[in-house]
Amino acid sequence: MLKVKTLLILIVLIAIGCSKQENKKQKKLTSYVNTFIGTDGPGNTYPGATVPYGMVQLSPDIGIAGWDRIAGYFYPDSIISGFSHTHLSGTGAGDLYDILVMPTNSRSNKIIKENSFKPFSNFSHDKEEASPGYYAVDLLDYNIKAELTATDRTGIHRYTFPKDSLSQIHIDLGYALNWDRPTDTYINVVNKNTIEGYRKSTGWARDQRIYFTIQLSKDFDSYHLYKNDTLVESPTKGTNTKIVLNYKNLKENEQIVLKTGLSTANIEGAKKSIELEAPNFNFDNYRKKADDIWEKQLQKIEVTMLTEEQTHIFYSMLYQSMLAPTLLSDHNGNYKGANDTIMKASGFDRYDTFSLWDTYRAAHPLYTILHPNRVTDFIKSMLAHYKETGLLPVWSMQGNETNMMIGYHAVPVIVDAYFKGIKGFDINLAYEACKTSAMDNAREIDVYRELGYVPVNEESENWSVSKTLEYAYDDWCIAQFAKDLNKNEDYEYFIKRSEYWRNVYDKSSSFMRPKLSNGRFINDFIPKDYSPYFCESNAWQYFWSVPHNIEGLIEITGGNKRFEEKLDSMFTLNPLPTDKLPIFSTGMIGQYAHGNEPSHHVAYLYNYIDKPYKTQKIIRQILESQYQNSPDGHCGNEDCGQMSSWYIFSALGFYPVNPATGVYSFGSPIIENAILNLSNGKFFEIEVLNNSKENIYIQSITLNGQKLNKTTINHSDILKGGKLVIKMADTPIKN
């Protein structure tokens, strides 16, 4: 009898286990994504509807300016002033917010100065939901349910109205927030269900152009068209125009679907966006298509994490890694070029929103693994920018160069793609563009070439030390490119420039130190101070920015032991309560700032001095402390995919310390198993044995059954497919 009971128990347990596995298989990966991560705290993300790398980011706007609302939305707020069609993900600059749409009715007419007297409604997070490609909220003051979804170039709204004598939909082109300001807008009423026009604006990007066509599922009864708050006839032009569509006597729960097709070139392109991507008004179908698109992209990594919470974080980060770059060209191939003329992309999709100072470090290397075909279009887009302006992009968006941040970091992105065998772009043109950008005379590159470093300029925030280090790295990338193309003279020239980082190394302080044009280091130098000489960082954080010659950095510091001591100090020298930390100095572990990009590779540097267990310890600490499944789950700006890509790489167990070599350095994985479904049809599996919260140290690594006696794995090994097995324990291996 006991044996029978035991057998029954085993059968039940097996059945439960199988049921759990089946449920896990059936659960959609999109259900793990929390689009609200980063909408509180310093993350500056938006929760609205978009598809991977799409032109449309249809998301709610609080309507009140401020650093916390750079993405239009801030989780602690309680009002919504409408839904605009373009947003930036996790940046430090407030721009876009094109074409604000807001449904209202006669139930409320409250106005406040803080949102420039725009219509608004209170909302509650209890009546709000979001998932990849979908956002919904109840506008409580009007009892209107708003739902949003998107295609590549079309934003789709569905509003469910209560019964009311007068319901309205406001379309406001004069709406502006933060740095954004309209310069010219146009509205034309085509018929009782179609409106077209454009919104031209200036802000972070100087010359932005969004053309649109709006179609509605229900004819409006009448409209009021305004130019500078004065009633006018259609069509109208001006810096501040809006239209209010009137619907009389809507029935209870009557729904109106509104579709907005976009183009950066012309209204014809906007019309085609709707014709090809959203030809009918079936909102649920578009929502399902968006979800299916995201599901397919998320399936590129099938992962089993240590905890359910980590699963939510992982897939949320994978989602956020695909919010930029964004489409710029329309279905005709037309787009607003960086030369302020309408250009045509032939045979590729033109992208923009290249936050390269951030994303060259991890986001673009991640794309080479997961999206190699799209990388081709990214490179072609950068080369199009070069042909339009004579230089590669620095920080480009909406067909503009903002010249934000430093470096010519399209170079490592291009060089990385070249050495990883990404096909389909003009290699000779790519090399020319890299070299030309490095020989430009702007942004103190001319002085850098002449002196071998960027000197201090007391009259401006010139970020002299940071520029020297970033330029030197980019020059190393060009040198490798030149060498492979047998351009030996160029190789010798740029490899020499790549060592210019040594010119700002100060032996007496053992730091990279600001230097005057006469060759002397500045006095009164305090490494932990945030000064005009370092780009959003201090001397501690930028010391390590020689990813192309870590061995040389170790040597100049004094060898392995001294380098280890300096790394130890980096992670233990905590800021004092009296220290003034700037807004970008977040996610602090000692002087390490995970909330800002220059620190992102530093924890992996213990691998270079045969102390990998110290890398493993600090990487696990960062993974577990700096990312949360909550609105304040980012410790700093998400920065167009960089923060999220760091997490994806590090959770899998490796990271590109030098982003242009195709070599990844091991850390401490927090997965149990992952399968990378590669675009070449092969699979790369990562199995982590004995992993747990306590077992953070790697004991052994095998690749396809062969033991790895090194702390790196090559990109080519991943693309071949196969299996990586990592064995973990709670005791470090120190030898």
matplotlib code that plots the C-alpha trace (Angstrom):
import matplotlib.pyplot as plt

x = [0.0, 2.9, 4.5, 1.2, 0.9, 4.5, 3.8, 0.7, 2.6, 5.3, 2.7, 1.1, 4.4, 5.4, 2.0, 2.4, 5.9, 4.7, 1.8, 4.2, 6.5, 3.5, 2.2, 5.7, 5.8, 2.4, 3.0, 3.8, 7.1, 5.3, 3.5, 6.8, 7.5, 6.9, 6.8, 6.6, 10.2, 12.0, 9.0, 9.8, 13.2, 15.9, 15.0, 13.1, 11.3, 7.8, 5.1, 3.2, 2.7, 5.4, 6.9, 10.6, 12.6, 9.3, 8.8, 5.7, 6.0, 2.4, 2.4, 0.6, 1.8, 1.4, 1.7, 3.9, 7.5, 10.5, 13.5, 11.3, 8.9, 11.5, 9.7, 6.4, 5.2, 6.2, 4.7, 4.1, 1.9, -1.9, -3.0, -2.9, -3.1, -3.2, -1.4, 1.4, 3.0, 6.8, 8.9, 12.5, 13.4, 15.5, 17.4, 18.5, 17.0, 13.3, 12.1, 9.5, 5.9, 4.4, 0.6, -1.1, -4.6, -7.0, -10.6, -13.0, -16.7, -19.0, -18.3, -15.3, -13.9, -11.1, -7.9, -4.6, -1.7, 0.9, -0.1, -0.7, -4.4, -4.7, -7.6, -6.6, -8.0, -7.0, -6.1, -5.2, -2.6, -5.4, -7.2, -4.1, -2.4, 0.4, 2.2, 4.4, 2.5, -0.4, -1.3, -4.7, -6.0, -9.3, -9.6, -11.5, -12.8, -14.5, -15.2, -13.4, -11.3, -8.3, -6.4, -3.3, -1.4, 1.0, 2.5, 5.9, 4.6, 1.1, -0.4, -3.8, -6.1, -9.4, -11.6, -14.6, -17.0, -19.9, -23.2, -22.9, -24.5, -21.1, -17.9, -14.8, -11.4, -8.7, -5.7, -3.2, -0.1, 0.9, 1.4, 5.1, 7.0, 10.5, 13.0, 10.5, 8.8, 6.7, 7.9, 5.3, 2.2, -0.5, -4.0, -6.3, -9.7, -10.1, -13.5, -15.6, -13.3, -9.9, -7.4, -3.9, -1.1, 2.4, 4.1, 7.6, 9.5, 12.8, 14.4, 17.2, 17.1, 17.1, 14.8, 12.1, 9.3, 6.4, 3.8, 0.6, -2.7, -5.5, -8.5, -11.4, -13.8, -16.8, -17.6, -17.4, -20.5, -18.5, -15.2, -13.5, -10.2, -7.9, -4.8, -3.3, -6.6, -8.6, -11.3, -10.3, -11.4, -9.6, -6.8, -4.7, -1.0, 0.7, 3.1, 0.2, -2.8, -5.3, -8.6, -11.4, -13.7, -17.3, -19.5, -23.0, -25.0, -22.6, -24.2, -23.0, -19.7, -19.6, -16.1, -14.1, -10.9, -8.3, -5.4, -2.4, 0.1, 3.4, 6.2, 9.2, 9.1, 5.6, 1.8, 1.9, 4.2, 1.9, -1.1, 0.9, 1.7, -2.0, -2.8, -0.1, 0.0, -3.5, -6.1, -9.1, -10.3, -9.9, -8.0, -7.9, -6.2, -3.5, -3.0, -2.6, -0.2, 2.0, 2.0, 3.0, 5.8, 7.2, 6.7, 8.8, 11.6, 11.6, 11.8, 15.3, 16.4, 14.5, 15.7, 15.1, 16.1, 16.8, 13.5, 10.3, 11.2, 14.4, 12.4, 10.3, 13.4, 15.2, 12.4, 11.6, 15.3, 15.2, 12.1, 13.7, 16.8, 14.6, 13.1, 15.9, 17.2, 13.9, 12.6, 13.1, 12.1, 8.6, 7.3, 8.4, 11.9, 11.7, 12.9, 14.0, 17.8, 20.4, 21.2, 17.6, 16.4, 14.1, 16.3, 15.5, 16.7, 16.9, 17.0, 17.1, 15.2, 16.7, 17.0, 17.9, 18.0, 21.6, 22.7, 26.1, 28.1, 25.8, 25.0, 28.3, 29.3, 26.7, 23.5, 25.1, 27.1, 23.9, 22.3, 25.0, 24.0, 20.2, 19.5, 22.4, 20.1, 18.9, 22.5, 23.1, 20.4, 21.8, 25.2, 23.7, 21.8, 25.0, 26.7, 23.7, 24.2, 27.8, 26.9, 24.4, 26.7, 30.3, 30.6, 29.3, 26.6, 27.5, 24.0, 21.5, 17.7, 14.8, 17.2, 19.4, 22.8, 22.5, 26.2, 25.3, 28.1, 31.5, 33.6, 33.0, 31.4, 29.7, 33.3, 33.3, 29.8, 30.9, 34.2, 32.5, 30.0, 32.8, 34.9, 31.8, 31.0, 27.9, 27.2, 25.4, 27.1, 29.8, 33.1, 35.2, 32.7, 32.5, 36.3, 36.3, 33.6, 35.5, 38.7, 37.1, 35.2, 38.5, 40.2, 37.5, 38.5, 35.3, 34.8, 38.6, 39.6, 42.1, 43.7, 43.7, 45.6, 48.1, 48.9, 48.1, 45.4, 42.5, 43.6, 41.6, 39.5, 38.5, 35.8, 33.6, 32.6, 35.0, 35.2, 38.9, 40.0, 37.0, 37.4, 41.0, 40.2, 37.1, 38.9, 41.9, 39.6, 37.8, 41.3, 42.3, 39.2, 40.1, 43.6, 42.3, 40.0, 42.9, 45.2, 42.6, 42.2, 46.0, 46.1, 49.4, 50.2, 46.8, 47.2, 50.5, 49.0, 45.9, 47.6, 49.9, 46.9, 45.2, 47.9, 47.2, 45.4, 48.9, 49.3, 46.7, 47.9, 49.5, 51.9, 52.0, 48.2, 47.8, 44.8, 43.9, 44.3, 43.2, 46.1, 46.7, 47.8, 51.3, 51.7, 51.2, 48.6, 46.1, 46.6, 44.0, 43.0, 40.5, 39.7, 36.2, 35.1, 32.8, 34.4, 34.1, 37.0, 35.1, 31.9, 29.2, 31.7, 34.7, 38.4, 37.6, 35.0, 36.9, 40.3, 39.4, 38.3, 41.1, 39.2, 41.5, 44.7, 43.8, 47.2, 48.9, 46.7, 47.7, 51.4, 51.3, 49.4, 52.2, 51.3, 48.7, 48.8, 48.5, 45.8, 43.9, 44.2, 42.9, 39.9, 39.2, 39.2, 36.8, 34.2, 34.7, 35.4, 31.9, 30.8, 30.6, 27.3, 28.9, 29.8, 27.7, 26.6, 25.2, 22.0, 23.7, 25.8, 23.4, 23.6, 26.7, 28.9, 31.9, 32.9, 31.4, 28.2, 26.1, 23.6, 26.1, 27.9, 31.7, 31.5, 29.8, 32.9, 34.9, 33.7, 35.0, 38.5, 39.5, 39.6, 42.6, 44.7, 43.8, 41.2, 38.0, 36.3, 36.3, 34.6, 32.0, 31.2, 30.7, 28.8, 26.3, 26.0, 25.2, 22.7, 20.8, 20.9, 20.6, 17.6, 14.2, 10.8, 9.2, 8.7, 11.9, 13.7, 16.5, 19.2, 19.9, 18.7, 18.0, 19.7, 18.2, 19.0, 22.4, 21.3, 19.0, 21.7, 24.2, 21.7, 21.1, 24.7, 25.6, 22.7, 23.8, 27.3, 29.5, 30.1, 32.0, 34.7, 36.1, 32.9, 34.8, 36.7, 34.0, 35.4, 33.2, 34.5, 32.9, 31.1, 28.5, 25.4, 22.0, 20.3, 19.8, 19.5, 19.3, 18.9, 19.9, 17.9, 20.3, 19.3, 21.6, 19.3, 21.7, 21.2, 23.6, 22.7, 24.0, 23.5, 24.5, 24.9, 24.4, 23.4, 21.8, 21.9, 24.8, 26.6, 28.0, 31.5, 32.4, 34.2, 34.5, 33.4, 33.1, 32.3, 30.9, 32.5, 35.9, 37.2, 37.8, 40.9, 40.3, 37.9, 36.6, 34.5, 34.5, 31.5, 32.4, 32.0, 28.4, 27.5, 28.7, 26.0, 26.7, 26.6, 28.3, 28.2, 29.1, 29.4, 28.9, 29.7, 29.7, 33.5, 35.7, 38.6, 41.5, 44.3]
y = [0.0, 2.3, 1.7, 2.5, 5.8, 6.6, 5.9, 8.1, 11.0, 10.7, 10.7, 13.8, 15.6, 14.7, 15.9, 19.2, 19.7, 19.0, 21.4, 24.1, 23.6, 23.7, 26.9, 28.4, 27.4, 28.9, 32.2, 34.9, 36.7, 40.0, 39.3, 39.7, 43.2, 46.1, 49.1, 51.4, 50.6, 53.9, 56.1, 57.1, 58.2, 59.2, 56.6, 59.1, 56.4, 56.4, 53.7, 54.2, 52.1, 51.5, 48.6, 47.8, 50.7, 52.3, 55.9, 56.2, 56.3, 57.0, 57.8, 59.8, 63.3, 64.9, 68.2, 69.8, 70.6, 69.5, 67.1, 64.3, 64.6, 64.5, 61.5, 63.3, 61.1, 60.8, 58.0, 60.1, 62.6, 62.3, 64.1, 63.5, 66.3, 64.1, 61.6, 62.7, 60.6, 61.0, 60.5, 59.8, 56.9, 57.6, 60.7, 63.8, 66.2, 67.0, 67.1, 65.8, 65.4, 65.9, 66.0, 66.0, 64.3, 64.6, 63.4, 65.3, 65.9, 68.2, 66.5, 68.7, 72.0, 72.4, 74.2, 74.9, 77.2, 74.5, 72.7, 76.0, 75.7, 72.6, 70.2, 67.5, 64.7, 63.1, 59.4, 56.5, 53.8, 51.4, 52.3, 52.1, 49.3, 48.8, 46.0, 46.0, 47.8, 48.8, 51.4, 52.1, 54.5, 55.8, 59.6, 59.9, 63.4, 62.5, 58.8, 58.2, 55.1, 55.8, 53.0, 53.3, 50.9, 51.4, 50.2, 51.2, 54.6, 54.9, 55.6, 54.2, 55.5, 54.1, 56.2, 54.7, 57.5, 57.7, 59.1, 62.8, 65.7, 67.0, 64.9, 66.3, 65.3, 68.0, 67.8, 70.4, 71.2, 74.2, 72.0, 72.2, 70.8, 71.3, 72.2, 71.7, 74.7, 74.7, 77.0, 76.3, 74.2, 73.4, 71.9, 71.1, 69.5, 67.1, 65.8, 64.9, 62.0, 63.1, 65.8, 66.4, 68.7, 69.1, 70.2, 71.8, 72.5, 73.3, 72.1, 69.8, 69.0, 72.3, 71.5, 68.8, 68.0, 65.7, 65.4, 63.6, 62.3, 61.5, 59.4, 58.8, 55.9, 58.2, 61.5, 64.5, 66.7, 70.0, 71.4, 74.5, 75.4, 77.8, 79.8, 81.4, 80.8, 82.6, 80.8, 80.4, 78.6, 75.5, 75.3, 77.3, 77.8, 79.3, 78.6, 77.6, 75.8, 73.3, 71.7, 70.5, 67.9, 67.9, 64.8, 65.4, 62.8, 59.9, 56.8, 55.0, 53.1, 54.4, 54.0, 56.2, 55.0, 57.6, 56.7, 59.0, 58.2, 59.9, 60.9, 63.3, 64.1, 65.0, 64.4, 61.9, 59.7, 60.1, 58.9, 55.9, 55.0, 54.6, 52.9, 50.2, 49.7, 50.6, 50.4, 49.7, 50.6, 47.3, 48.4, 45.0, 43.6, 46.2, 45.6, 41.9, 42.5, 44.8, 42.2, 39.5, 41.6, 42.1, 38.4, 37.4, 39.8, 38.8, 35.2, 35.8, 35.0, 32.3, 32.6, 31.0, 33.3, 32.6, 34.3, 35.4, 39.0, 38.7, 37.3, 40.4, 42.6, 40.7, 40.9, 44.5, 45.3, 43.4, 45.4, 48.7, 47.8, 47.9, 51.4, 53.2, 53.9, 54.9, 54.9, 58.1, 57.2, 56.6, 53.9, 55.9, 55.9, 59.7, 61.4, 64.7, 64.7, 66.1, 68.6, 70.0, 68.7, 65.7, 62.7, 59.2, 55.9, 53.3, 49.7, 50.3, 51.9, 55.1, 55.3, 58.1, 58.7, 57.6, 58.3, 57.1, 58.3, 56.0, 53.1, 52.3, 50.6, 47.8, 48.5, 48.3, 45.2, 43.6, 44.5, 42.6, 39.4, 39.8, 42.1, 41.8, 42.6, 45.7, 46.7, 46.9, 49.6, 51.4, 51.6, 52.7, 55.4, 56.6, 56.7, 58.6, 61.1, 61.3, 62.0, 64.6, 66.5, 65.4, 63.8, 60.8, 61.4, 62.3, 62.4, 62.6, 62.6, 63.5, 64.2, 66.6, 66.6, 67.8, 67.5, 66.5, 64.7, 63.9, 61.5, 60.3, 57.1, 56.1, 54.8, 51.9, 50.9, 50.7, 49.0, 46.5, 45.7, 45.3, 42.9, 40.9, 40.3, 42.4, 42.7, 45.1, 48.4, 50.2, 49.4, 51.9, 54.7, 53.6, 53.9, 57.3, 58.5, 57.2, 58.9, 62.1, 62.5, 62.0, 64.7, 67.3, 70.6, 71.0, 70.1, 70.7, 67.7, 70.0, 71.0, 67.3, 66.4, 69.3, 68.9, 65.2, 66.1, 68.5, 71.3, 73.0, 75.9, 77.9, 79.8, 76.8, 73.3, 71.7, 68.2, 68.2, 65.0, 63.0, 64.2, 63.1, 59.7, 59.2, 60.4, 58.1, 55.1, 56.0, 56.5, 53.0, 51.7, 53.5, 52.1, 48.5, 49.3, 50.7, 47.8, 45.3, 47.3, 47.4, 51.2, 50.9, 54.6, 55.4, 52.6, 54.0, 57.5, 56.5, 53.9, 56.7, 58.9, 56.1, 56.4, 60.1, 59.1, 58.8, 62.6, 63.3, 60.7, 62.3, 60.0, 62.1, 61.7, 58.4, 59.9, 61.4, 65.1, 68.2, 69.8, 73.4, 74.2, 74.9, 71.3, 71.8, 70.0, 72.2, 72.9, 72.2, 68.8, 66.7, 63.4, 62.9, 66.5, 66.9, 69.6, 71.1, 68.8, 65.6, 64.8, 64.1, 62.4, 62.8, 61.7, 58.4, 57.4, 58.4, 57.0, 53.6, 54.9, 53.2, 50.1, 49.5, 49.3, 48.0, 46.4, 49.7, 51.4, 48.7, 49.2, 52.9, 52.7, 50.6, 47.0, 44.5, 45.0, 48.8, 48.5, 46.2, 48.6, 51.4, 49.3, 48.3, 52.0, 52.8, 50.6, 51.5, 55.2, 56.3, 59.9, 61.9, 63.5, 66.8, 65.9, 67.6, 65.0, 66.1, 64.8, 62.2, 60.7, 57.9, 54.2, 54.8, 52.0, 53.9, 56.2, 53.8, 55.4, 52.8, 55.5, 56.9, 55.2, 55.8, 53.4, 50.5, 48.4, 49.1, 46.1, 43.7, 45.0, 42.7, 40.0, 41.7, 41.3, 37.6, 38.5, 37.4, 36.6, 40.3, 41.0, 38.3, 39.7, 43.3, 42.4, 40.3, 43.2, 45.7, 43.3, 42.8, 46.3, 48.7, 47.2, 46.6, 45.6, 48.9, 52.3, 53.5, 50.4, 52.3, 53.9, 56.5, 57.6, 54.5, 56.3, 54.8, 51.2, 51.3, 50.7, 47.9, 46.3, 46.3, 44.2, 41.7, 41.1, 40.9, 38.7, 36.2, 36.3, 38.4, 42.0, 43.8, 45.8, 47.0, 47.3, 47.0, 43.7, 41.1, 39.8, 39.5, 39.4, 37.0, 38.3, 36.5, 35.3, 35.4, 33.0, 29.3, 28.7, 30.8, 30.0, 32.7, 32.1, 33.5, 35.0, 32.5, 29.7, 28.5, 28.3, 29.3, 27.9, 29.0, 26.7, 27.8, 25.0, 25.5, 29.1, 30.9, 34.2, 32.8, 31.0, 34.0, 32.7, 30.9, 27.5, 26.4, 27.1, 24.8, 25.7, 22.7, 20.4, 21.9, 23.7, 27.4, 28.6, 32.3, 35.0, 35.8, 34.4, 35.5, 36.8, 34.2, 31.4, 32.6, 32.8, 29.3, 28.1, 25.5, 25.4, 27.3, 25.6, 27.7, 26.1, 28.3, 28.1, 30.3, 30.2, 32.2, 30.7, 33.0, 31.3]
z = [0.0, 0.9, -2.5, -4.3, -2.4, -3.2, -6.8, -6.8, -5.2, -7.9, -10.7, -9.2, -8.8, -12.4, -13.6, -11.7, -13.1, -16.6, -16.1, -14.9, -17.9, -20.3, -18.7, -19.0, -22.7, -23.3, -21.5, -24.0, -23.5, -24.0, -20.7, -18.8, -20.1, -17.8, -20.0, -16.9, -15.8, -15.9, -15.9, -12.3, -11.0, -13.4, -16.2, -18.5, -20.4, -21.8, -21.3, -24.6, -27.8, -30.3, -32.4, -32.6, -34.0, -35.2, -36.3, -34.0, -30.2, -29.2, -25.5, -22.8, -22.0, -18.6, -20.3, -17.7, -18.4, -16.4, -16.2, -14.8, -17.8, -20.6, -22.1, -21.6, -18.8, -15.1, -13.0, -9.8, -11.7, -11.7, -14.9, -18.6, -21.2, -24.3, -26.4, -28.7, -31.4, -31.0, -27.9, -26.9, -24.7, -21.7, -22.8, -20.9, -23.4, -23.9, -27.5, -30.0, -28.6, -32.0, -32.7, -29.4, -29.4, -26.4, -26.2, -24.0, -23.3, -21.4, -18.0, -17.2, -18.3, -15.7, -16.8, -15.1, -15.8, -15.4, -18.6, -20.5, -20.1, -22.2, -21.6, -19.1, -17.0, -13.8, -14.0, -11.7, -12.1, -11.0, -14.3, -16.5, -18.3, -20.8, -22.7, -25.8, -28.5, -26.3, -23.7, -22.1, -19.4, -18.1, -18.3, -15.0, -15.4, -18.7, -18.1, -21.4, -22.0, -24.2, -25.9, -28.1, -30.4, -33.3, -36.5, -37.9, -39.1, -37.8, -34.4, -33.7, -31.0, -29.8, -27.5, -25.7, -24.8, -22.3, -23.4, -23.7, -25.6, -26.9, -27.1, -28.7, -30.0, -29.8, -32.2, -31.1, -33.2, -31.0, -28.0, -26.9, -24.0, -22.6, -25.4, -28.2, -29.9, -33.1, -35.9, -38.6, -38.5, -41.1, -40.8, -43.8, -43.3, -46.3, -45.4, -42.3, -41.4, -42.8, -41.7, -43.0, -42.2, -40.8, -37.7, -38.1, -34.9, -33.3, -30.1, -29.4, -33.1, -34.9, -37.9, -37.3, -39.7, -39.2, -41.9, -41.0, -42.2, -39.7, -40.5, -38.1, -38.0, -37.5, -39.3, -37.0, -37.0, -37.1, -36.1, -34.8, -36.3, -34.5, -35.4, -32.3, -30.5, -33.1, -35.1, -38.8, -41.9, -43.3, -44.4, -42.0, -41.3, -38.2, -35.4, -33.1, -34.7, -33.5, -34.4, -32.2, -33.7, -32.4, -32.0, -30.8, -28.8, -28.7, -27.3, -24.2, -24.9, -28.5, -29.9, -32.2, -33.8, -34.9, -37.2, -37.7, -40.5, -40.3, -42.7, -42.3, -46.0, -47.1, -46.7, -49.5, -47.5, -44.4, -46.5, -47.7, -44.1, -43.4, -46.7, -46.3, -42.5, -41.2, -44.1, -41.8, -38.3, -36.6, -33.5, -31.9, -35.0, -34.9, -31.3, -31.9, -34.8, -32.6, -29.8, -32.3, -33.7, -30.2, -29.3, -32.3, -31.4, -27.8, -28.8, -30.1, -26.6, -24.7, -21.1, -17.8, -14.9, -11.3, -10.3, -11.8, -11.0, -13.0, -15.9, -15.9, -15.8, -18.5, -21.1, -20.1, -20.8, -24.1, -25.0, -24.1, -26.1, -29.3, -28.9, -30.8, -33.4, -35.0, -38.6, -40.5, -44.1, -45.3, -47.6, -50.6, -49.2, -48.6, -45.5, -44.1, -44.6, -42.3, -45.1, -44.6, -48.0, -48.8, -49.5, -50.7, -49.3, -52.0, -51.0, -47.3, -44.4, -43.2, -39.4, -36.9, -33.2, -32.8, -29.2, -30.1, -27.0, -25.0, -27.4, -29.1, -25.8, -25.6, -27.5, -31.0, -30.2, -29.0, -32.3, -34.2, -32.4, -32.5, -35.5, -38.0, -41.0, -39.3, -38.5, -42.2, -42.5, -39.4, -41.0, -44.3, -42.4, -40.9, -44.3, -45.7, -42.9, -44.0, -47.6, -46.5, -44.1, -44.8, -41.4, -39.6, -37.0, -33.4, -31.8, -34.6, -34.6, -36.9, -39.8, -37.7, -36.1, -32.5, -31.8, -28.3, -26.3, -27.7, -29.8, -33.4, -32.1, -35.4, -36.0, -33.5, -34.6, -38.2, -37.5, -35.2, -37.9, -40.5, -38.5, -37.5, -41.2, -41.4, -45.2, -47.5, -47.0, -49.0, -47.2, -49.0, -48.3, -44.7, -44.3, -46.0, -43.7, -40.6, -41.7, -42.7, -39.4, -37.5, -39.6, -39.0, -37.4, -35.3, -31.7, -30.9, -33.1, -34.8, -31.5, -30.5, -33.6, -33.2, -29.4, -28.9, -26.4, -26.0, -23.7, -21.0, -22.1, -19.1, -21.0, -21.6, -20.5, -23.0, -21.4, -22.4, -20.8, -21.9, -25.5, -25.5, -24.3, -26.5, -29.6, -28.9, -28.8, -32.0, -33.7, -32.6, -34.3, -37.6, -37.3, -37.2, -40.1, -42.1, -41.3, -42.6, -45.8, -46.3, -45.8, -43.9, -43.8, -42.3, -39.9, -38.6, -38.3, -36.4, -34.2, -33.0, -32.3, -30.4, -27.8, -27.2, -24.0, -22.4, -22.9, -20.2, -17.7, -14.7, -12.9, -9.7, -9.1, -11.1, -12.9, -16.3, -15.5, -17.3, -19.2, -20.3, -23.8, -22.6, -21.6, -17.8, -15.7, -13.9, -10.2, -7.5, -8.9, -6.9, -8.8, -7.3, -8.2, -11.1, -13.3, -16.8, -17.9, -17.7, -19.7, -17.2, -15.0, -12.7, -13.0, -11.2, -13.7, -16.8, -15.8, -17.2, -20.7, -22.6, -23.7, -26.7, -24.5, -21.0, -20.9, -21.5, -18.9, -16.3, -17.1, -16.9, -13.6, -12.1, -12.8, -11.8, -8.1, -8.3, -10.9, -8.6, -5.7, -7.9, -9.0, -5.4, -4.5, -7.4, -5.8, -2.2, -2.1, -1.3, -1.8, 1.4, 2.5, 1.8, -1.8, -4.5, -6.9, -10.3, -11.7, -13.9, -11.0, -10.0, -9.3, -7.2, -5.8, -4.5, -7.3, -9.9, -11.4, -13.2, -14.1, -16.6, -19.4, -18.9, -15.9, -17.7, -18.6, -15.4, -13.3, -16.0, -15.8, -13.0, -15.7, -17.2, -14.0, -13.3, -10.7, -12.4, -9.1, -8.3, -11.6, -10.8, -7.4, -8.5, -11.7, -9.6, -7.2, -10.0, -11.7, -8.5, -7.1, -10.1, -12.0, -10.5, -11.8, -10.8, -12.3, -10.6, -11.8, -13.7, -11.7, -14.4, -17.9, -20.0, -22.9, -26.0, -25.2, -23.5, -19.9, -21.0, -23.3, -20.5, -18.5, -21.3, -21.9, -18.2, -17.3, -20.0, -18.5, -20.8, -22.0, -24.8, -22.9, -26.2, -28.3, -31.7, -31.2, -31.2, -27.9, -24.8, -21.2, -18.7, -15.6, -13.4, -15.2, -13.4, -15.8, -15.5, -19.2, -22.4, -26.1, -28.6, -31.8, -34.3, -37.7, -39.5, -38.3, -35.7, -31.9, -29.1, -25.7, -22.4, -19.5, -16.0, -13.4, -9.7, -10.1, -7.2, -5.3, -3.3, -6.0, -7.8, -8.7, -11.9, -11.3, -14.9, -18.4, -21.4, -25.0, -27.0, -24.4, -24.5, -21.4, -21.7, -19.8, -20.5, -19.4, -22.9, -25.7, -29.3, -31.3, -34.0, -31.4, -30.7, -34.4, -35.1, -32.7, -29.9, -26.2, -23.4, -20.0, -16.9, -13.5, -10.4, -6.7, -3.6, -3.3, -5.6, -7.5, -6.7, -8.5]

ax = plt.figure().add_subplot(projection="3d")
ax.plot(x, y, z, "-o")
ax.set_aspect("equal")
plt.show()
